[in-house]
């Protein structure tokens, strides 16, 4: 059983992770907006080079999102425990089949 202090520390860490993520998201939007403005000022969208920065930073932001919010949309909450149970059941079945072969 967890104490209140452990729960508080875990909640505090979660809030810090969320704050860091949202600050990164705000930086992404503001900085890429500034780059887009500079790009337009310099060459009126003839060469949209700011999109390269946006694309690669967006990939990093996607992984940050997956880290902070978890991969719930792919694996679900109990994915790991279900997979462990599935592998254990399959292993038991394989052992039973191998044991019957030697009877």
N, C-alpha and C positions, 0 to 999 in steps of 0.2 A: 504494500500500500504506500502510495506517495504522500509525502507530507505537503503541507500548504506552501512551504518555502520552495520545495522542488517544483511544484506546479507554477508558482509565481516566476521562478527563474526560467522555466521553459516558455511560459507566456511572454515574458520580457524578451527573450531571445527571438521568439517568433515576430514580435512587434518590431524589433530592430531589423530583422530580415525584410519585413514588409516595407519599412521606412526606406531602407537602402534601395529596394527594388523601385519604389515609386519615385525616389530622387533620380535614379538612373533613367526612368521613363520620361520624367520631366526634362532631364538633360538631353535625351534623345530628340524630343520634339523641338525644344528651343534651339539647340545647336544645329540641327538639320534645317530648321527654318531660316536660321542666319546664313547657313551655307547656300541654301536655295536663293536667298536674296542677293548674296554676293555673286552667285553664278548668273543670275538674271542681269545684274548691274554690269558685269564684265562682258557678257556676250549674248544677251537676250535669248537664252535657251538654245543657241546654236549647238553647243556641246554641253549636255546636261551631266557634267562630271560629278555633281553632288550626289547623284543617285548611287554611285559606287559606294560612297561612305554610308549612305542610308541603308543600302542592301546588306553590307557586311556587318554593320552595327546592329541591324535588325536581326540577323542570324544570332548574334550574341545575346540580344534581348530576348529572343525566343527561348534560348537555353536558360537564361535567368528566370524567365516566367515558369518554365518547367521545373526548375529547382525550387522556387519559392512556393508555387502552388501545387507542386507534385505532378506526376504524370497520371492524374486521375482519369483523364480522358482516354488514355491508352490502356493502363493496367488496372485501374479501379483500386478501391481501398484495400481489399483483402487478397489481391492477386498473388502476392508472394506466399502467403500461408496456404492458399488453395493449390498452388503449384507444388509446394512441398508435400502436401497430402496426396496429390495425384501421383507424384513420383514414388512415394512410399508404397502406395497401393499397387502400382505397376510392378515395383520391385518384389513385393510379396507374391503377386501372381506369378511372376517369372520364377521365383524360388519354388513355389508349389508345383509348377509344371516340370522344372528340372528335377525335383525330388521324385515325382511320379515316374519319370523315365527310368530311374534306377531301381524301381520296385520289381 
